[in-house]
């Protein structure tokens, strides 16, 4: 079962998890990646680490030595996986991991788990925008396939805005954030929204929506928001504006009663709130 949380560590994750780990030292990331990958091996998954050649988190882990020879463990140098300056093709990258996941299943594993140091792919605005779209698409793939990933980002090499957007695009992260906007666990709506959306989150929300671009179905942009704690009218208007760009009505499914009151008082057009248990 998939977790969704505002801040977590790397332990206790299941098979379909997607974790953002922002760090300030390489040693910190490799330590957390080791925990994440060892757990995957215990779950019967094929595991893979993508990172600097001198930062192999599996080195010295006795339980993994035999697995290295069997093909259960893969270590891919960062320079080979992510050529310097590359702008990722979101759909192509999802296909790559989908193929690798199927290969793992065909080989008798329960799925695929990857820990990747992805900082080289988000250094420029163009890279970041493309990678955020990829993060949303791969998150949607993970919801229904036995693939999980831990994405590492060096916060000393990125500005705060970039780290905030990357954090918000994942269902789980080690860094606190105002809100999360990611693919839904069941894949039945456009996206899942959680946390708080107030005056300080509007710009971040608008920037994230532009990148991940959740799409409507049958004229409705449905957001599942069981863990939404607060959203003000400006946040609703940002969401509604995105829906309108796709000629759709915003449908917000939430337990928070304030959302319906805001829509009722202001008479926001093209916005419908549906209460969920």
N, C-alpha and C positions, 0 to 999 in steps of 0.2 A: 504494500500500500504506500502511496506517495505521501511524503510529508510536505507541509507548507509552513514556513516559519519566518519570523522577522530576523532571527539570529540563531545559528546553530553551530555545533562543532562538526567534525568529520565522522563521528562515530554513530552507530545505531541506525544506519541508513539501509533501506531495502533495495530492491532491484531496479526501480524506475526513478531514481533520484537525480536531481540536477542542482548542483551546489556551486555557488559563487564564493571563491575564497580570495579575498584581497589581503595582501601581506606586505610587510616592510623588510623582510629578509628572506633570502632563498632557503635558508635552513628551516625557517618556519613552514614554508610551503611544502618542502620535501617531507618534513615530519608528518604533516597532516595528510599529504598524498599517500604516504606509506600506510597510514591507518585505513584510509578509504579503499586502497587497492587490496590490502590484506583481507579486509572484510569481504571484498568481492570474490577473492579466491576461496574463502570459506563457504561462500554461497554457490560455489561451483561455476563461477563465471570465468571467462577468459579475461585477463586484465592487461592493460596497456598504459605505459607512461610516456608522455611526450614532453621533453624538456632538454635542458642543457646536458651535454654529455658527462659533465663532471657533477651532475646533481641527481644521479640515479637513486631514487628513494628505496629501491629494493635491495641495495647492496647490504650484505651482512644479515639479512633476514633469513634465518635457517629454514623456515617453513616454505620458502619460495625457491630455494636452490634446485630442488628436484623438478619443480614446475617449469623452470627456465628451459630445461632440455626438452620438455614435452610439448612446448608450444603454447602452454597456458599463460605464459607471460611474454609480453613484448615490450621492448624499450626502443623508442624511435627518437633519434636526435632532433632537437628543435629545428636546426638549420635545414634538415631534409624535409620535415613536415611543413614548415612555414618559411618559405624563401623570403628573404628580407624585402620589406616593402610591399608584399602581396596584399591585394584586396580580395577577400574571400568571396567566392560565388556562393550565396546562401543555399540555393537548391542543390548545387553540385556537392557541397560539403555534406548536406544531409544524406544524399545518395551514397556518398563514400562510407559514412558510418552505418547506413542501413545495410549495405553490402557486407561490411565487416561483421555486423551483428548476425546476419544470416549465416555467414561462414562459421562463426563461433557456434551457433546452434547446430549446424550440419556436422560439426566436428564433435558434438556431444556435450558442449557446455550449456549452462542454463542461460547464458546471455553474454553481454560484453560490458565491461566497465573501464572507463578511460579517465585518467588524470592528466590534464594538459596545461602547460604553462603558456597562456595565450596572449601575453602582453605584446609580443611583436606584431600581432594582428589588429591591434586597436590603437596604435600610436598616432595616426593621423585622423582627422575628421572623416575622411572618406572610408578609411578602414573601419573606424568605430561604427559608422552608420550601417555598413554592410554586415558587420559582425553581430550587431544587435538584432538585425533581421534574421540572421542565421540562428542566433540563440533562441529566438521565438519559434522558429520552424523546427529546430531539433527538440525543443521542449515539447512541442506537439507530437513529434514522433515518439518520444520517450513515454508519453502517457499510455501508449498502447503496445509498446514493444519492450523487450528485455534489454534495454540499453540504459546505462546511467553514466553520468560524467561529473567530474569536479574540474571547474574552470579556474585557473589561477591567474591573478592579475597583480602586478607589482605596483602598489599605490604610490611608491616613491618616483615612479617613471611616468605616471599619469596624473592629470589634474583632477580635482575633486569632482567636477561635473561629470567627467567620463566614468569615474568610479561609481558615482551615484546612479548613473544610467545603467551600468552593468549590474549593479546590485539589485536595482528595481526590476530588471528583466528576468531574474531568476526566482523560482519558488522558494528557495532556501539560500541563506547567506550567513557568513560569520560576522558581517558588518551590519549594525542596526541601520534601518532605513525607514523613511516615512511611510512608504507604501510599496507594494509589489504589483506588477502587471505582467502576467505570464500566461502561457497556454493552460487551459483547464485540464484537470486531472482526468476527466472522462471524455474530453474532446467534443462535447456536445454543444459548445457555445464558442463565441469568438475569442474570449479571454477570461481570465480570472483576476479579480481585483481584491486586494486586502490592505489593511492598515488605515492610515489617516491621510486625507487629502484636504489641506487647508491652503491659506494664502501662499505659503512658502513652497508648495509642491506643484503649482500650476505650470510653471515653465518646464519643469522636469517631465511632467506628464505629457505636455504637448510635444516635447522633443522625442520622448519615447514612442508616442503614438505614431509620429511621422516615420520613425525607423521600422518599428515592428509591423505597423499597418494591419491591425486585425480587421478581418473582412466580415461584412454582414451576410446573413442567409435569409432568403425570402423577404428582403426589405427590412430586416431587423438586425441591429448590431447588439447581440445579447452578451452582457457581462455578468458572470456568476461571481457574487461578492458575499459569501457567507461570513467572511472574517473582516468585512469592512466596518471600521469603528466610527468613521466620520467622513463626510464629504460636504463641502460648502457649495453654494450655488455656482460659483465660478468653476469649480471642478466639474460639476455636472455640465456646464456650458462647454467646457473643453471637450468632454467626451461626446456631447451632442454634436458639436461642430465636426468632429471626426466622422461620426455617423452620417451627417448631412453631406459631407464630401463624397460619400458613397450612396447618396440618395436613400438613406435608411433612417429608421427610427431607433433611438437608443432605448434599450430595455435593460434596466438594472435590477438584478435579482439579489436581494439583500435582506438581512435580519434587522438592520439598523432602521428604526422607524423615522428618524429625522429626514431621511432622503425623500420619503413620500410627502412629508410636510413641506419641505422646501419646494418641491415641484408643484404642490397644490397652491401654496401662497403666491408664488411667482408666476404660475401658469406657464411654465416652460414648454414651448412647443416641441414636438417631436421627441419627447422624453416620457417614458413610462416606467414606473417603479413597481416591481412585483415582490410581495413579501414572501419569504421562504421560512420554513420552520427551523 
